[in-house]
């Protein structure tokens, strides 16, 4: 036996020992009788086995790390924490000075450092690499691992000032980067770097690539979870919207049923306004085509005057009329928030006005308002048809009451009672004269103030009001005041004498009609008058009003022209003479002139009218022309 101990021989073949292959091992083999060549071969084999065992141990450790990482992938939901663990583990396994992970931004295509291990400079921890710059962009584009033993010697075209500054600040020299991929799409890059030159082995690249794959799973899972959460949130939002829509639709259907009930059961505009107000939690106003308020949801006192809409509200109503949709009123300068025109074809029938409130107005509410406008249009057409039939019957009754034809007066008593009128009590017919454009509004004002048992309608281009008053002149004054308060001071009301019998009404109307024509020819546009005040003139010119001007011009036209051209006032002298029974002395006293002045003016008038103008017949005509001219130059306020 040699001097070598058994334990020394056993240690010689222990490949796990750190002393395998040293000088003591060679001495043992020589003592065992091996030649130098055989010793070298055995030592080489022992050392090879030792290296393989060390490699297998290292691989075992790497697999354990990868297994642990994989287990964490299935358990940990905190993406940031898991990525940091992966970077830390790669840092430990690779044994490099710095390890960091850059994430790819699919929008900007930049690569942003997200996690680091071993980094000391904020420049690297906050590094954002623009697309196409640095080693990281080359890895992202090639989708393969790349490494450089010395970054300063890397291709110049890839350098970027910000990237270079971060590398210098961290003192990095050699860098290895592997891509993080998912279905061929780049998610990021995992780096291992040293502050000295070194070469990375295939095993190190494979290990870092395996960890990069795990990081890819983390990022992809995070993105999938984010998308799943977004999808779930979107589904919840859609479900909530659907629930709200269904609820609003159900509410809208209930409102629509109530609106239809208003049509079928005679609920009228008030039910439309109340139903809409309760559903939308705001004040509702319904107006007609002339902007008169038909009803409000608050049941407040309604004025007879039309509403004055601001420009923005009027513009919104016009737009709603054109589009057939409800329109929001822009700005907050008015209390009206939404309007919906009431139309039938091309006809504008009115509008629904909605006041502002805290309750929201969505698409379903807008459709509800449009439905209400359609229902209101049906109501307007119903009322219009009913009103038109009633108006025709009323017009026919008034026409028959004011006609002397026996065939038109048959059965008048019964027909009058159908309108709440007692024929035997009628004793007054008032005639209201206004311009055609005001006639409809005037008739509305008359009917709103019509006393019980009275009836009014358009007739012969005028408005006739037949009633029991006992005093037609007083009735005319009251009617004028009421109508002028609604339509303005452009109304003439004429009262003929009281009719003792209903059969006298046609004659009284004829007298009032002549007076109306006379006043129209005289240019009278406002006031209340009796036929008696104009009886002589109405008798002469009531049937031919245009002849009045011809008569005045024929009788005193030269005097009027002289005054107009010379800016004199011979007409005043002529008027004073007529008012004083043709006496120059009385005329001078009335004018406060010297008698000679009046004589001189009368001489001038003689030269204009002729030598015989003061004879009985010519002077009668001159007197009438002077009085008519006087009436033509002034308006009546109340000649009743």
Secondary structure, DSSP 8 states (H G I E B T S, - for coil): --S--HHHHHHHT-TT-TTTTSHHHHHHHHHTT--HHHHHHHHHHHHHHHHHHHHHHHHHHHHHHHHHHHHHHHH---HHHHHHHHHHHHHHHH--SEEEEEEE-TTT--EEEEEEES---HHHHT-EE-TT-HHHHHHHHHTS-EEES-GGGS-GGG--HHHHHHHHHHT--EEEEEEEEETTEEEEEEEEEESS-----HHHHHHHHHHHHHHHHHHHHHHHHHHHHHHHHHHHHHHHHHHHHHHHHHHHHHHHHHHHHHHHTT-HHHHHHHHHHHHHTS-EEEEETT--EEEETT-----SS-----HHHHHHHHHHHHHSS-EE--SSSSSEEEEEEEEETTEEEEEEEEE--SS---HHHHHHHHHHHHHHHHHHHHHHHHHHHHHHHHHHHHHHHT---GGGSTTHHHHHHHTT--GGG--EEEEEE--HHHHHHHHHHHHHT--TT-EEEEETTEEEEEE--S-HHHHHHHHHHHHHHHH-S--EEEE----SSGGGHHHHHHHHHHHHHHHHHHT--SEEEEGGGGHHHHHHHTT-THHHHHHHHHHHHHHHHHHHHHT--HHHHHHHHHHTTT-HHHHHHHHT--HHHHHHHHHHHHHHH-TTTTSHHHHHHHHHHHHHHHHHTS--SB--
